[in-house]
Each structure stands twice: as structure tokens, then as C-alpha cells.
């Protein structure tokens, strides 16, 4: 039986990725598209400036866009995907939650709230049990689940694989694609022939979200992982794909070969949008690269390479497609997990 889904904020960059990824999905049936009041009442083709590298699905092009209010969304929609800007999401998502909707959200608000699951299905699916705590605390029948920031998602699966060796400290420097800032986020005059060594709020997201994702849920709270995380985030003139240089210190000695094996063998999940192998580790010292590797696993696989010993641990590179695995694909995978676990 199909699960009817809607997209909150359907005309933006991440909303368009949702539409692309939902096209042909075996479980999810797209039943609602919301956007601003200015777009409400228009067909999706009229409302959206389509920029994804595949055509708008014909049935979606003719769908009517509604306002982003619970009253405008059909009450038989089972699951909502949110790509709203965080400031808007803070106000609007609770309106849907109080009406009983389940929301899988890419928006950054509430990711670190104690009663909100921040989830990567392959890493911490058990954190979904926070939903019961959330319902008790917030007094709603809905459920809010967040996926992490795109740069966090790129790194954390590799850290999860290494945690068996006792992660103590992580330093990371990112090279992040311009699509992560949205279509109007970085002007051409700013980024061409340049790199920008600051992305507002990004470093804090990586430093805090990583510890929550790898933390232990005790039935009431998520106890944050005790590792130290320090991040430096940089915008570069690449369209898609975040490349990150990671330096990890572990309590136990670990060789590059052992680390590579741990990453390759880290288990995935049996969900439709999940890659067959979560982490691909390259032998080629010049990989991964954004242009060559961001589409691996339909944009859902994490890539790693360049593993070397350091005086205190390991250094390596990792890469993921920031608007697929790092955004819409992450929320979609959380939605599939919510269905699999019976929350929808």
C-alpha cells in the first residue's frame, strides 16, 4: 500500500531534489507540494525555477502548489518531508506536528533538541525511540525527525566505523560545494577564482551533531559521545559534492589497513534509497574527487580514501553528494526508516 507524502518548501533546491528522488519510488506517492503564498495556486511548473539535471516529472509539473499550512495539505497525507529554511521551519513545522503529521526534516532547527531524533539510518536508528519522549514533552501526536547537516553526514559514517578503536579527538577541514548555499547563496563574483574560509554556523553544526549521532540513547536522553570535534569549513567553486580532510585520534592503535577494512565492512541498511555498501574506500591516493565520485550509489554512498598514519592516529579524506546524501536523500532515507519501524 502506497504511503502518501508531501514536501514542505517544494520549489527550492532541496525541494527539487526531493521530487527527483521520489519519482518512481516504490512506496511513496507524492500527494502534496507546498511553498510560499506567492506560489500557492500555481502549477508546480509555473511556481518552480527547475534546476535539477533531470526533467520535472510530468505528473508533478501539473500538480497544484498549496500554501504551507496544515489546512492546505490533504489530511490523508501520511508523511511530510521538510526542506523549509530553518527560520520558517521553527514556526511552521510545529503546526503540522500538532495536527498529527509525521515530519522528516532537513531543516537545521531543533537538530540538537534533547527530544528530537537526529538520525542517519545506518548509524543510529534506535534514536527514533526519542519520538515517544518528544510526544510526552511537546504534547503532540505527530513526530519530528531530523537529518544532520550535509557536512556532518559526509564525515560521521566514517567515524562510526572507526569508533570501535575508541575515538577521542577529530579535526576536520571541509571543501564544500556552492550548492550547499542554495542558488542565491554565493555570487559568481565571490566564488570564481576563490575560496571562502567561512560558512556561517557550519563548524558548530559539525562539532555538535557528530557527538549526538554517535551518542548512546538511554531510553530518555541521548548521551553525547565524549570525543572532541574541531571543524574548519570552506566554500570552494565546485557545484556538488563536499570533500573533507579528517584527522582522527583513537585510544587504540589502528593501521590504515584496519581502518579501511572497518569502513568497507560497516553495515548498511535494507532500505530502498540506501546504497548497497555504505562506505566505498579507494586505493587510489588521488580519490575521492567531487566530479568523479559524488554520484556513486546514486549519490547516496560515502566515499573515503587517502588513509595514512599520523603521530596520534589517522588522516583520510571523505566525500558525499551534499544535496542528495547530505540533504534530500538523507530525509528520504529517514522517511523510509520511519515506515519500516512502524512510526508511519
N, C-alpha and C positions, 0 to 999 in steps of 0.2 A: 504494500500500500504506500502510495506516494506521501511524502512529508511536504506540506505546503510551506514555502518560505518567502520572506520578504527582505528587501535591502533598504536600510535607513541611510539616506545620503547616497543615492544610486548614481548620480550624474558625475561625481568626482573621479579622481584617478583610481582610488581603491574600489569604489563602487563599480567602475567599469571592469576591473579585474574580477570582481565577484561574478558579474554577468558572464564574462568569458569562461570562467571556471565552472559555472553552474550549467552551461549549455551542454546538454546530453547527459547530465548527471543521472544515475540510475535510481536514486532515492528522492532527491529534492526536486520539487516542482515550483518554479518561480511564479508567485501569485501576487506580489505587491512590490511597487517601486516608489520610494518617497524621495522628496527633495524639498527645496525652498518653496515658499508661497509663490514666487515668481515663475516657477516651473510647473506648479500644480495645474492640472487640467490639460497640459500638452501631452502629445505622444512622446515616448522616450527619444525617438529620433530627432524630434524638434527641440527637446529640452537639453540633450547632452551633446557636447562637442566631443565626439568619439575619437579617441587617440590610441586605442589598443590595436595591435598588429594583426587582428582578425576582424572580419566584418561584424557589425551588430547582428545577432540572430534575428531572423525575420519576425518571429513572434514577439520578441522583446521590442523591436523597433516600433511596433504598433500599440504596445501597452500604454495605458494612460498613467502618467505620474500623479501621485497624490501628495498632499501636504504631509509633513512628518508629525502626525498626531495619531493617538490611538483610535480616534473616531473615524479617521480616514482609511485605516487599514482593515481589511476584511477580518472578521472575528474567527474565521476558520483557519487563519494562518497559524502554523504550529511553532515556527522558529523564525527569529529575526536576526539578520546579520547587520551589524552597525559599522559604518565607515564614516560616522559623523566627526567633525572636528571636536576636539576634546572639550572646548568651552561650551559648545552646543550640546554635546552628549551629556555633560554634567546635569543639564536641566531637563533634557528630553528623555533619556533612557529610563529614569525612574518612573516617568508617566506610563510607559509601556509595561514596566515591571509591576507596578501597582494594579495593572489590568490583567496580570497573569501571564504575560508573554515571556518566553524564554529568549534571551538575547545573548548571542555570541558576538563579542565586540572587539574591533581592532582599535578603538579609541583609547587614548592613554589615561584618561581619568579613571580613578579607582583601582588601578592595577595593584597598588600596594595596600589597598584597604584590607584590614585583617580578615574580613568575612567574604572576600571576593576571590574565587579561584583564578589564579594566573597560571595558565596551563599550556603545555606542549604535550600532546597525547603520548608521544614516545618516552617522555621524561617523567611526568608526574600526574598520571591520570587519576590517582587516588585523591588528589586535591579537589576533585569535583564534589567530594563529600562535604566541603565547606558550604555548599548550597543550603543544606539544612540549617547550619548556623546562620547563614545570611537571611534566610526566611524568618527565623526567630528574631533576629536583631532588627530587621527592616520592616517586618510586618507586611510583606507582600507575598503573593502566591507565585510570582514569576521567578526567574533565575537569571543572574548575570554572571557570565564567564568572560574573562579577558584573555587575549593572547599578548605576549610580550612585544616590546619594541623590535623593529626589524634587525637592528644591530645585535641585540641580545639573542634573538633566535639563531642568528648565524653562529654564535660562539658557544652557547650553552650545551647543545648536544655533544660537542667535543669535550667539554668539561665534565659532563655526566659520565662519559666513557672513561675519563681519567680519574674520577673520584674514588675508584677502588684503590688507588695508590695514595689516597689521603691528601686532597687538595688543601693547600694552606694559603697560597697567595697567587693572584692572577693580575698581570698587567697586559693591557690590550691597547693597540693603536689601530684606528679604523681608517679605511679609504672608502668613502661612501658615495654612491651614485646620486646624481642630481634628481632622479625620480622620487627619491625619498623625501624631497622637499615639496613635492607637488608641482603642478605645471607652472605656477607663477612664483614658486618659492625662491629660485635663484635665477637672476637675469643672465643673459648670454654675456654681457659685458663684465659681469662679476666672475664668471667661471671659466670662460675660454682663456687658454694660456695661463691658468692659475690653479691654485688650491687654496681652500679656505680652512684654516685650522681652528674652527669653532662651529659647533652646531648646537644651538640653544637647548639646554635640558637633556641632551643626548647622553652625556657622560654619567649624569646621576641615574638615568634610567638603566644603563648597563650595570652600574655598580650596585644598585639595589635589587633590580628584578632578578639578576643572576642568583643572588642569595636566597630569594624567595622560591624560585623554581627548583633549586636543589635542596631546599629545606625539608624538614620532616613534619608531616601533619600528625598531630597527636589526638585527633578526634574533636578538638576545639579550636586550636590555633596551628598556624604554620610556624615552626621554629626555624628562623633563618639559618642558612649554612654559615659556619664560622669563618670561612675563607675571607681574606681581604681582596677586594677588587678595585683596581685603579684603571680608568679609561681615559684615552685621549681620542677625540673624534674629529675627522677631517672630511670636508666635501671636495670631491675631485670631478673632473669633466668626463665621467663615464655615465652612460644613460641608465643602465640597470646593473645590479649586482654589487653587493658590499663585500669587499676584501678586508680581512682583518689579520693583524700580526699579533700573536698571542705568546706571552711568556708565563709559564705556569710553574710554580714551586709545589712539590709534593713531599709528604712526610716520608714516604718510602722511595727508594731509588727506582727509577724506571728508565729503560733504554728507549730510543726512538722506535726500535722494532716492536717492543712490547706495547708502546703507546699506539702505534699504527694498528697492531692486531686488536687492541681493545676498542679502537674506533670502528674498525671494519666489522667486528663481531657484536657491536652494540645493537640490541634488538630493536626492531621496528614494531609497527602495529598493523593489524589486518583491517585497515580502513580503505575505502575506495580511493581517496586522494593521496594516500601515503605512498612514498617510494618503496620499491622492493627492498632496497638497502638504505638505511638512514644516512650513513656517512660513507662517502667514497674517498679513499686515501690514494693520492697519486704517488707514484715512484719518481716521476719526472720532477726535478727540483724547480722547474720554471712554472709549475702548475700548483694550484688552480689560478685561472685568469678569468676576469669577468666576461669578456666577449666570448671566450671559448667554452666556458663551463657553467654559466648561470642557468642554462636551460636543462641541465641534467635532471633526470627524473621528473620531466615536465615542470621544471622549476621548483620542485619540492625537495630535492636532495641537498644535503650539506656536503661540501667538498673540503678536503683538507690536504695539506702537503707541506713539504719543506721541514720535516721534523728533524730537529737537532738537539743534542745535549747542550746545556749551559752549565755554568758553575753551580747553579742552585736548582736545576730542573730541566725543563724543556722549552724550546721555542718552536712555533709552527705557524702556518697560515691557514685560514679557513674562509670560505666563500659561500654565499647563498643569494638567490634572487630575492631582492628586497620587497618587491610588490607582490610576489607570489608566495614563496615560503615565509617571507617576512611580514606579510600583511593579509591580503585576502585569502590566500591558501591556508594560512595559519588559522584564521577564523573558521574557514570551511571545515578544516580537519577537526577543530573543536566541536563544530556542529555535528559532524558525523559521530564523534565520541559521545556527545550528549544523547544522540539517538540510540547508539549501541548500548549505552549504560542505562537506558530507560528513563532519562530525565525529560525526554520529549515524547 
